[in-house]
Amino acid sequence: MKQSSMLNVPGEHANSIGSNVQVGCNDKCNRIVASGEMAGLVGSHDWSKTALGPIHSWSETLVVSTNLMLSCQFPSVIVWGPEMLQTYNDAYLPLMGGKHPLALGQRAQECWAEAWHIIGPQLEAVFQHGMPTHKENVLVPVIRHGVLQEVYWTYSYSPIYGSDGEVAGILIVCHDVNADVSALRDLHAREMLAAQVSRENEAKLKLATTAAELGIWVWYLQEDRGTWENDRMYDIFGRTRADGPLNHAQFVAQSLHPLEGASYLEKIENAIQTGEPFVFEGRFYPAGRLPGWVEFQGQLEYGSDGAPWRILGTARDITARKQAEIALQASEERLRLAQTAGKLATWEWDLNTNEFRWSGEVAKIYGLPAEELTHLDRLTSYLHPHDRDKAMEAVYRAARRGVEFKHEFRVIRPDGVVRWVAGRGTRVHLSNGKAARVVGINWDITEEKRVEDALLSERKRMEELFRQAPAFIAVVRGPRHVFEMVNLRYHQLVGNRDLIGKAAVEALPEIEEQSFLRLLTQVYESGEAHVEQAARISLLRNEGQPSEDRYVDYLYQPLREPDGSTSGVICLGVDVTERRLAEQALMQNEKLAAVGRLASSIAHEINNPLESVTNLLYLISGSDLLPPELKAYLDTAERELRRVSNIANQTLRFHKQAIQRPCSVRISLGTVFPFTKGAS
């Protein structure tokens, strides 16, 4: 840097300035002649503690430059010497932002440390090369009152040359241009916004006309010349740009439907004469297409002479809308016919006025004309007292919550006849989202209710027959065999357990290890019935008690749907436990009787020869010729024969007692009646 040469120039270095002033001048010599707050502070500052030294030692260049800076009305700063020590004027004070008064005599790098990476190189370049610098609207962030702020500056750095021709310091004239930059930004932003809005408006206009499928046209009255401003006009009339637009006379002659001519000419003449908007809907013939409907809207514009000049307007093909309107009219007519045929009454409840509007067959349903049912209170007076609250609650719920209204209720007509009525309705909203009305229909369901009541009565009768059937019946559905219907006998068979809605294995867990569950699955999957008689089933009929064996005759019949598929199994059977036990008792008695008969026969067969042998022994034992040893043998034989005789006699007595013992047999009347009836 050239600062080093400046330090060796006599008279320019701050500590060598004394050689150029009067000997004997001290620090009180008032060399600062400018006026103002900063002039006083600079003059009273203790400069002896800085590299500049006391004021009386300053060079004439520094003194003159300082007085010039202090007298300047623009914010100005002088940085001097290699330390770049700074002095500044009154106009600079508002820009300091809390750095004053510490900044007076402070090194610029210390004072503006936060911005030194920007201004430091620029200041050093001025010292080195002596080239002045001018910047406009430059962002130099600085700390003001402890907060780093973005500040835009316009400033200049001007070298101050010493008597030796070297740069001794720099004069800085600056200005805070935040307000100007903000104004420029706002102006630029407004210009950009205006341009953007203009582009957006043009885009929106184009989008709107495209979305609305509007053609734009201009008709110059005096010349009868038309211009078409966009492609949509050509699309509507089936023409190309090469064909060009139609003028007024051509349009009337070539495109307008003959039956629409009088109306069209009347309306356009009215627009020209009165200046009122031109609005027309009519049929026309687009080139190469079937006849359609077109809508014109336009506004007359006057020339500078006050005479009608031109009409600027739009055209839209409304063929689809007109076709929809015609279809709607036809639909409404069909609805009217349907209402008449189906005895339907449509209604609309205005939530703002609380009024009802009716159409259709309301008189046939309520026995009153629609004019007498326009208010809610009047309408509710004809509802059956038992149904009124619930019906109105359903209507109010539809109005408040937007849920669909579905209800059936009775009405009492003026002639006292009670009719059943069904109602359906829903809430309708305005474009702003607010509920506007509830619309719905009513129809007479009296006959349906009568049929329904008859069917219900018949169903109850069949259910009672099902419940009282002398056989047990159950219906299970699906592969898990879920109980759907169970009668009283079935409940009694399984111990009156809760079955409905439960799978068989859940409701009757004890059958899982028995064959019944497997057979149910077999019938459900195969679609083939299964029959079994006197099948033994173990059931837990009483809670906390061991299982009980019952005997049943049963049939598993597949339950078929209209399409032929199997949806479940019908279980039908009879509890034959008592009959089975009776049969077992009879069989046991039969066995005992057979054994008795056999024993009696054996006893008879033994007694006859036994009696003969006994008699012979008796005759032999009476002889005196027998030796004593032989007589003892005969006595022994006689005793054994008597024992055999006792056994035979006991067998005969057992047989007689067995055939005379009474036997109790319980016979089910249910098994007897069929035979007695058949016999009769």
C-alpha positions in Angstrom: 0.0 0.0 0.0 1.1 3.6 -0.6 0.3 4.4 3.0 3.8 3.5 4.0 5.2 6.3 1.9 2.7 8.7 3.4 4.1 8.0 6.9 7.5 9.4 5.8 6.3 12.6 4.3 7.2 15.5 6.7 4.3 17.7 7.5 1.6 15.2 6.4 2.1 12.5 9.2 0.0 13.4 12.1 2.9 13.5 14.5 5.1 15.7 12.3 2.5 18.4 11.7 4.1 20.6 14.5 6.9 21.7 12.1 4.3 23.6 10.0 2.7 25.6 12.9 3.8 28.4 15.1 6.1 27.3 17.9 4.4 27.4 21.3 0.8 26.6 20.1 -0.7 24.1 22.5 -3.8 21.8 22.3 -6.1 24.8 23.1 -5.2 26.4 19.7 -8.7 26.4 18.1 -7.9 25.3 14.5 -11.5 23.9 14.1 -13.4 27.0 12.8 -16.6 25.2 11.5 -19.7 25.4 13.6 -22.1 22.8 14.9 -22.3 20.0 17.4 -19.6 17.8 15.7 -17.3 20.9 15.3 -17.4 21.3 19.1 -16.8 17.6 19.7 -13.9 17.4 17.2 -12.3 20.5 18.7 -12.7 19.2 22.3 -11.7 15.6 21.6 -8.5 14.3 23.2 -6.7 13.4 20.0 -3.4 13.0 21.7 -4.4 9.5 22.6 -4.8 8.6 18.9 -2.4 8.2 16.1 -3.4 11.6 14.8 -2.0 13.4 17.8 -3.2 16.7 19.2 -5.0 19.1 16.8 -2.1 21.7 16.9 0.1 19.0 15.3 -2.3 18.2 12.4 -1.2 19.1 8.9 -2.9 21.9 7.1 -4.4 19.4 4.7 -6.1 17.5 7.5 -7.3 20.7 9.2 -8.7 22.2 6.0 -10.3 18.9 5.0 -11.9 18.5 8.5 -13.3 22.0 8.5 -14.7 21.5 5.0 -16.3 18.1 6.0 -17.8 19.7 9.2 -19.3 22.5 7.2 -20.8 20.2 4.6 -24.6 19.8 4.7 -24.4 16.2 3.3 -23.5 13.3 5.6 -19.7 13.2 5.4 -16.9 11.3 7.0 -13.1 11.6 6.8 -10.9 8.5 7.5 -7.2 9.5 7.9 -3.9 7.7 7.9 -3.1 4.0 8.0 -5.3 3.6 11.0 -8.2 5.0 9.1 -9.3 7.1 12.1 -12.6 8.7 11.4 -14.2 12.1 12.0 -17.8 13.0 10.8 -20.2 15.9 10.7 -23.6 16.7 12.1 -25.5 15.4 9.0 -23.9 12.0 9.6 -25.1 11.6 13.1 -28.6 10.1 12.2 -26.8 7.4 10.2 -24.7 6.2 13.1 -27.4 4.2 14.8 -26.0 4.3 18.3 -22.3 4.1 17.3 -21.8 7.8 18.2 -20.0 9.2 20.2 -17.7 6.2 20.5 -17.1 6.3 16.7 -15.3 9.7 16.9 -11.6 9.0 16.5 -12.3 5.2 16.3 -10.7 3.0 13.6 -13.2 2.6 10.7 -12.6 -1.2 10.7 -13.6 -1.4 14.4 -16.6 0.9 14.0 -18.0 -0.8 10.9 -16.8 -4.4 11.4 -20.1 -5.9 10.3 -19.7 -4.2 6.8 -16.0 -4.3 6.5 -16.0 -7.1 4.0 -17.8 -4.7 1.7 -16.4 -1.3 2.4 -12.9 -2.3 3.6 -11.5 -3.4 0.2 -13.0 -0.3 -1.4 -11.3 2.1 1.1 -8.0 0.3 0.7 -8.3 0.5 -3.1 -8.6 4.3 -2.8 -5.6 4.5 -0.5 -3.5 2.4 -2.9 -4.6 3.7 -6.3 -6.1 7.1 -5.5 -9.2 6.3 -7.7 -12.4 7.8 -6.4 -15.4 5.5 -6.0 -19.1 6.2 -6.4 -21.8 3.7 -5.6 -25.6 4.1 -5.8 -28.3 2.1 -4.1 -25.9 -0.4 -2.7 -26.9 -2.8 0.1 -24.4 -2.4 3.0 -25.9 -4.0 6.2 -24.9 -2.2 9.4 -25.7 -2.6 13.1 -27.9 0.1 14.4 -28.9 0.2 18.1 -27.6 -3.4 18.5 -29.6 -4.8 15.5 -28.1 -5.7 12.1 -30.2 -3.9 9.5 -30.2 -4.0 5.7 -29.5 -0.4 4.6 -29.1 0.8 1.1 -26.5 3.6 0.5 -25.5 6.0 -2.2 -21.9 7.1 -1.4 -18.6 8.3 -2.8 -15.0 7.8 -1.7 -12.7 10.8 -2.7 -9.0 10.6 -2.0 -7.4 13.5 0.0 -3.9 14.1 -1.2 -1.1 15.4 1.1 1.5 18.0 0.2 3.7 15.1 -1.1 1.1 14.1 -3.6 0.2 10.8 -1.8 -3.2 9.8 -0.5 -3.4 10.9 3.2 -7.1 10.3 3.8 -10.5 9.7 2.2 -13.5 12.0 2.2 -16.7 9.9 2.3 -20.0 11.6 1.3 -23.0 9.2 1.8 -26.7 9.0 2.1 -29.1 6.4 3.4 -31.4 5.7 0.4 -33.6 3.1 2.0 -36.7 5.2 1.4 -35.8 5.8 -2.2 -35.0 2.2 -2.8 -38.3 1.2 -1.2 -40.1 3.7 -3.3 -38.4 2.3 -6.4 -39.1 -1.2 -5.4 -42.8 -0.3 -4.8 -42.9 1.5 -8.1 -41.3 -1.4 -9.9 -43.6 -3.9 -8.0 -46.6 -1.8 -9.0 -45.4 -1.7 -12.6 -44.8 -5.5 -12.5 -48.1 -6.1 -10.8 -49.9 -3.9 -13.4 -48.2 -5.7 -16.2 -49.1 -9.1 -14.6 -52.7 -8.0 -13.9 -52.9 -6.9 -17.5 -51.6 -10.3 -18.7 -53.8 -12.1 -16.3 -56.8 -10.2 -17.4 -56.1 -10.9 -21.0 -55.5 -14.5 -20.1 -58.7 -14.6 -18.0 -60.7 -13.0 -20.8 -59.3 -15.5 -23.2 -59.9 -18.4 -20.7 -63.4 -17.1 -19.9 -64.4 -16.9 -23.6 -62.8 -20.3 -24.2 -64.4 -21.9 -21.2 -67.7 -20.3 -21.9 -67.3 -21.2 -25.6 -68.0 -17.6 -26.5 -67.4 -16.2 -30.0 -66.6 -12.5 -30.1 -68.0 -10.4 -33.0 -68.2 -6.7 -34.1 -70.8 -5.4 -36.5 -70.2 -2.0 -38.1 -73.7 -0.7 -38.8 -73.1 1.9 -41.5 -70.9 -0.5 -43.6 -72.8 -3.7 -42.7 -69.4 -5.2 -42.1 -68.8 -7.9 -39.5 -65.5 -9.0 -37.9 -65.0 -12.1 -36.0 -62.4 -11.7 -33.2 -61.7 -15.3 -32.3 -61.7 -18.8 -33.7 -64.8 -19.8 -31.7 -67.0 -17.6 -34.0 -65.8 -19.7 -37.0 -66.4 -22.9 -35.1 -70.0 -21.9 -34.2 -70.9 -21.2 -37.8 -68.9 -24.0 -39.4 -66.7 -21.6 -41.3 -62.9 -21.2 -41.7 -60.9 -18.0 -41.6 -60.4 -18.4 -45.3 -64.2 -18.3 -45.7 -64.3 -15.1 -43.7 -67.0 -13.8 -41.5 -70.7 -13.2 -42.4 -72.1 -9.8 -42.5 -75.5 -9.0 -41.1 -77.4 -9.5 -44.4 -75.6 -12.8 -45.1 -76.3 -14.1 -41.6 -80.1 -13.4 -42.0 -80.2 -14.8 -45.5 -78.0 -17.9 -45.1 -77.8 -18.9 -41.4 -80.8 -17.8 -39.5 -83.8 -20.1 -39.4 -86.7 -18.5 -41.4 -89.1 -18.7 -38.4 -86.6 -16.7 -36.2 -86.1 -13.8 -38.7 -88.9 -11.6 -37.4 -87.9 -11.9 -33.8 -84.2 -11.3 -34.5 -84.7 -8.2 -36.6 -87.1 -6.8 -34.0 -84.6 -7.2 -31.2 -81.6 -5.8 -33.1 -83.6 -2.8 -34.3 -84.7 -2.2 -30.7 -81.0 -2.3 -29.6 -80.0 0.3 -32.3 -82.9 2.6 -31.5 -82.8 2.5 -27.7 -79.2 1.5 -26.9 -80.5 -1.3 -24.7 -78.5 -4.6 -24.7 -79.2 -6.9 -27.6 -80.1 -10.4 -26.5 -81.4 -13.1 -28.8 -81.8 -16.9 -28.8 -82.9 -18.7 -32.0 -82.3 -21.5 -34.4 -79.7 -21.4 -37.1 -78.0 -23.4 -39.7 -74.2 -23.9 -39.2 -72.4 -24.9 -42.4 -72.0 -28.7 -42.7 -74.0 -29.5 -39.5 -77.5 -30.1 -38.3 -79.6 -27.1 -37.3 -78.8 -25.8 -33.8 -79.5 -23.0 -31.4 -77.4 -19.8 -31.0 -77.4 -17.1 -28.4 -76.3 -13.5 -29.2 -75.6 -10.8 -26.7 -74.3 -7.4 -27.7 -74.1 -3.7 -26.8 -74.4 -0.7 -29.1 -71.5 1.8 -29.2 -71.8 5.3 -30.5 -69.4 7.1 -32.7 -67.7 10.5 -32.1 -70.6 12.1 -33.9 -73.1 10.6 -31.5 -74.6 8.3 -34.1 -74.9 4.5 -33.7 -71.5 3.1 -34.8 -71.2 -0.6 -34.0 -72.4 -3.4 -31.9 -69.8 -5.4 -29.9 -71.1 -8.8 -28.8 -70.7 -12.5 -28.2 -72.2 -15.6 -29.7 -72.6 -19.0 -28.1 -73.8 -22.3 -29.4 -76.6 -23.3 -27.0 -77.8 -26.4 -28.9 -76.9 -28.8 -26.1 -78.6 -26.6 -23.5 -81.7 -26.3 -25.6 -81.8 -30.0 -26.2 -81.4 -30.5 -22.4 -84.3 -28.0 -21.8 -86.5 -29.8 -24.3 -85.6 -33.2 -22.7 -86.3 -31.7 -19.2 -89.7 -30.5 -20.3 -90.4 -34.0 -21.6 -89.1 -35.5 -18.4 -91.3 -33.1 -16.4 -94.3 -34.2 -18.4 -93.4 -37.8 -17.9 -93.0 -37.0 -14.1 -96.4 -35.5 -14.1 -97.9 -38.5 -15.7 -96.0 -40.8 -13.3 -97.3 -38.8 -10.4 -100.8 -39.2 -11.6 -100.4 -42.9 -12.3 -98.4 -43.6 -9.1 -100.4 -41.2 -6.8 -97.2 -39.3 -6.1 -97.2 -35.8 -4.5 -94.0 -33.8 -4.8 -93.3 -31.0 -2.2 -90.8 -28.3 -1.5 -90.3 -26.8 2.0 -88.8 -23.3 1.9 -86.7 -23.0 5.1 -86.8 -19.2 5.0 -90.5 -18.7 4.7 -91.6 -22.0 6.3 -94.0 -22.5 3.4 -94.8 -25.7 1.5 -95.3 -25.9 -2.3 -97.0 -29.0 -3.7 -97.6 -30.7 -7.0 -99.0 -34.0 -8.2 -101.6 -36.0 -6.4 -101.6 -34.2 -3.1 -105.4 -33.9 -3.0 -105.9 -37.7 -3.4 -103.5 -38.4 -0.6 -104.5 -35.7 2.0 -108.0 -35.1 0.8 -107.2 -31.4 0.5 -106.1 -29.1 -2.4 -102.4 -28.0 -2.3 -103.5 -24.4 -1.5 -104.6 -25.5 2.0 -101.3 -27.3 2.9 -98.9 -24.4 2.3 -97.8 -24.0 5.9 -96.1 -26.5 8.1 -98.5 -26.0 11.0 -101.5 -26.6 8.8 -99.9 -29.8 7.4 -99.0 -31.3 10.7 -102.6 -30.9 12.0 -103.6 -33.7 9.6 -100.9 -36.1 10.8 -102.0 -39.0 13.0 -101.3 -38.0 16.7 -99.3 -41.2 17.3 -97.1 -40.5 14.2 -96.8 -36.7 14.3 -93.8 -36.2 16.5 -91.6 -38.9 14.8 -92.5 -37.7 11.4 -91.7 -34.0 12.1 -88.5 -35.1 13.9 -87.4 -36.9 10.7 -88.2 -33.8 8.6 -86.4 -31.4 11.0 -83.4 -33.7 11.0 -83.2 -33.6 7.2 -83.4 -29.8 7.4 -80.7 -29.4 10.1 -78.2 -32.1 9.3 -78.7 -32.7 5.6 -79.6 -36.4 6.1 -82.1 -38.0 3.8 -85.7 -38.0 5.1 -87.3 -41.4 5.1 -90.4 -42.0 7.0 -93.9 -43.7 7.0 -96.8 -42.1 8.8 -100.6 -42.0 8.9 -102.7 -39.0 7.9 -106.3 -38.4 8.9 -108.2 -36.8 6.0 -111.0 -34.3 6.6 -113.5 -37.1 5.9 -112.0 -39.1 8.8 -110.4 -41.8 6.6 -106.9 -42.8 7.8 -104.3 -43.4 5.1 -100.8 -44.6 5.3 -98.2 -42.3 3.6 -94.5 -42.8 2.7 -92.2 -39.8 2.5 -88.7 -39.2 1.1 -86.8 -36.0 1.0 -83.4 -34.3 1.1 -82.0 -30.8 1.8 -80.9 -28.5 -1.1 -78.3 -25.8 -0.7 -77.7 -22.4 -2.3 -74.5 -21.6 -4.2 -73.2 -20.0 -1.0 -73.5 -23.3 0.9 -76.5 -22.3 3.0 -79.5 -24.6 3.2 -82.4 -23.2 1.2 -85.1 -25.8 1.1 -86.0 -29.5 1.6 -87.6 -31.3 -1.3 -89.3 -34.6 -1.4 -92.2 -36.8 -2.4 -95.2 -38.5 -0.7 -97.2 -41.4 -1.9 -100.1 -43.4 -0.6 -99.0 -46.8 0.8 -102.3 -47.8 2.5 -102.8 -50.9 0.3 -99.2 -51.9 0.7 -99.6 -51.6 4.5 -102.7 -53.8 4.4 -100.8 -56.4 2.4 -97.8 -56.0 4.7 -100.0 -56.5 7.8 -101.6 -59.6 6.3 -98.2 -61.0 5.4 -96.9 -60.2 8.9 -99.9 -61.9 10.5 -99.4 -64.9 8.3 -95.7 -64.9 9.2 -96.5 -64.8 12.9 -98.9 -67.7 12.4 -96.3 -69.8 10.6 -93.7 -68.9 13.2 -96.1 -70.1 15.9 -96.7 -73.3 14.0 -93.0 -73.7 13.6 -92.5 -73.1 17.3 -95.2 -75.6 18.3 -94.3 -78.3 15.8 -94.2 -81.8 17.4 -90.7 -82.4 15.9 -87.5 -80.4 16.7 -86.5 -78.1 13.8 -83.4 -75.9 13.3 -82.0 -74.0 10.3 -78.3 -73.3 10.1 -76.5 -71.2 7.5 -73.1 -71.2 5.9 -70.1 -73.4 6.3 -69.9 -72.7 10.1 -73.5 -73.7 10.5 -74.7 -70.6 12.2 -78.2 -71.0 13.9 -80.8 -68.9 12.1 -84.1 -70.4 13.3 -84.8 -72.8 16.2 -88.1 -74.0 17.5 -89.3 -74.9 21.0 -88.6 -78.7 20.7 -85.0 -78.1 19.6 -84.4 -75.7 22.5 -85.7 -78.3 24.9 -83.6 -81.0 23.4 -80.3 -79.0 23.9 -81.2 -77.7 27.4 -82.7 -74.3 26.4 -79.4 -72.8 25.5 -78.9 -69.5 23.5 -78.3 -70.6 19.9 -79.4 -67.9 17.5 -76.5 -66.2 15.7 -73.9 -68.7 17.0 -72.0 -71.4 15.1 -72.9 -74.9 15.9 -69.5 -75.7 17.5 -69.8 -72.6 19.6 -73.4 -73.1 20.8 -73.0 -76.9 21.3 -69.3 -77.6 21.8 -69.9 -81.2 23.0 -70.9 -82.3 19.5 -67.5 -81.4 18.0 -66.2 -84.9 18.7 -69.4 -86.6 17.6 -70.5 -87.4 14.1 -73.2 -84.7 13.9 -71.0 -81.8 13.0 -69.1 -83.8 10.4 -72.4 -84.9 8.9 -73.7 -81.3 8.8 -70.6 -80.2 6.8 -71.0 -83.2 4.5 -74.7 -82.3 3.7 -73.8 -78.6 3.2 -70.9 -79.4 0.9 -72.5 -82.3 -1.1 -76.0 -81.0 -1.2 -77.3 -84.5 -0.4 -79.6 -85.2 2.5 -78.7 -87.5 5.4 -81.2 -89.6 7.5 -80.5 -91.6 10.6 -82.7 -93.4 13.2 -82.2 -93.8 16.9 -78.9 -92.0 16.8 -77.3 -91.5 20.2 -76.2 -87.9 21.0 -74.5 -86.8 24.2 -75.7 -83.3 25.3 -74.8 -81.1 28.2 -78.4 -80.3 29.0 -77.9 -79.0 32.5 -75.1 -76.7 33.4 -72.6 -78.2 35.8 -74.0 -81.7 35.2 -72.5 -84.6 33.2 -73.6 -85.1 29.6 -76.9 -86.9 29.0 -77.5 -89.4 26.2 -80.5 -88.9 24.0 -81.7 -90.9 21.1 -83.1 -89.1 18.0 -84.5 -89.9 14.6 -83.3 -87.0 12.4 -83.0 -85.7 8.8 -80.4 -83.2 7.5 -81.9 -81.5 4.4 -79.8 -79.1 2.3 -81.4 -75.6 2.1 -81.2 -74.5 -1.5 -81.4 -71.0 -3.0 -83.2 -70.1 -6.2 -79.9 -70.4 -8.2 -79.5 -74.0 -6.9 -76.7 -73.3 -4.5 -76.7 -74.6 -0.9 -76.8 -71.9 1.7 -77.5 -74.0 4.8 -79.0 -77.1 6.3 -82.5 -77.8 7.7 -82.3 -80.1 10.8 -85.6 -82.0 11.4 -86.1 -84.8 13.9 -87.9 -86.4 16.8 -86.5 -87.2 20.3 -87.1 -91.0 20.6 -85.2 -91.5 23.8 -88.3 -92.8 25.8 -89.2 -95.2 23.0 -85.6 -96.4 22.8 -85.5 -97.1 26.5 -88.8 -98.9 26.3 -87.5 -101.1 23.5 -84.4 -101.9 25.5 -86.5 -102.8 28.5 -88.6 -105.1 26.4 -85.6 -106.8 24.9 -84.2 -107.3 28.4 -87.4 -109.0 29.5 -87.5 -111.1 26.4 -84.0 -112.3 27.2 -84.9 -113.1 30.8 -88.0 -115.0 29.7 -86.0 -117.1 27.3 -83.5 -118.0 30.0 -86.3 -119.0 32.3 -88.0 -121.2 29.7 -84.6 -122.9 29.1 -84.0 -123.4 32.8 -87.5 -124.8 33.3 -87.1 -127.2 30.5 -83.8 -128.4 31.9 -85.3 -128.7 35.4 -88.1 -131.0 34.0 -85.6 -133.1 32.1 -83.6 -133.5 35.3 -86.5 -134.2 37.7 -87.9 -137.2 35.9 -84.8 -139.4 35.9 -83.8 -138.0 39.2 -87.1 -139.3 40.8 -86.5 -142.8 39.3 -83.0 -143.0 40.6 -84.1 -141.8 44.0 -86.8 -144.5 44.2 -84.2 -147.2 43.3 -81.8 -146.0 45.9 -84.6 -146.1 48.4 -85.5 -149.7 47.6 -81.9 -150.8 47.7 -81.2 -149.1 51.0 -84.1 -151.0 52.6 -82.4 -154.4 52.1 -80.8 -156.2 55.1 -78.3 -157.9 52.9 -76.2 -154.8 52.2 -72.9 -154.5 54.0 -72.4 -151.4 56.1 -69.8 -149.8 53.8 -72.1 -150.0 50.8 -75.0 -148.7 52.8 -72.9 -145.6 53.7 -72.2 -145.0 50.0 -75.9 -145.2 49.2 -76.7 -142.6 51.9 -74.2 -140.3 50.4 -75.7 -140.8 46.9 -79.1 -140.1 48.3 -78.0 -136.8 49.8 -76.4 -135.6 46.5 -79.6 -136.6 44.7 -81.7 -134.5 47.1 -79.4 -131.5 46.6 -79.8 -131.8 42.8 -83.5 -132.0 43.3 -83.5 -128.8 45.3 -81.6 -127.0 42.5 -84.1 -128.2 39.9 -87.0 -127.1 42.1 -85.5 -123.6 42.7 -85.0 -123.2 38.9 -88.7 -124.0 38.4 -89.8 -121.5 41.1 -87.5 -118.8 39.4 -89.2 -119.3 36.1 -92.7 -119.1 37.6 -91.8 -115.9 39.4 -90.2 -114.3 36.3 -93.3 -114.9 34.1 -95.6 -113.6 36.8 -93.5 -110.3 37.6 -95.3 -107.1 36.3 -93.4 -105.0 33.6 -93.9 -101.3 33.2 -93.8 -100.1 29.6 -94.1 -96.4 28.7 -95.5 -95.8 25.2 -95.5 -92.4 23.5 -99.0 -91.4 22.5 -97.4 -89.7 19.5 -96.4 -93.1 18.2 -99.8 -94.6 18.9 -102.1 -92.0 17.5 -101.0 -92.5 13.9 -101.9 -96.2 14.1 -105.2 -95.6 15.8 -106.1 -93.0 13.3 -105.2 -95.4 10.5 -107.2 -98.1 12.1 -110.2 -95.9 12.4 
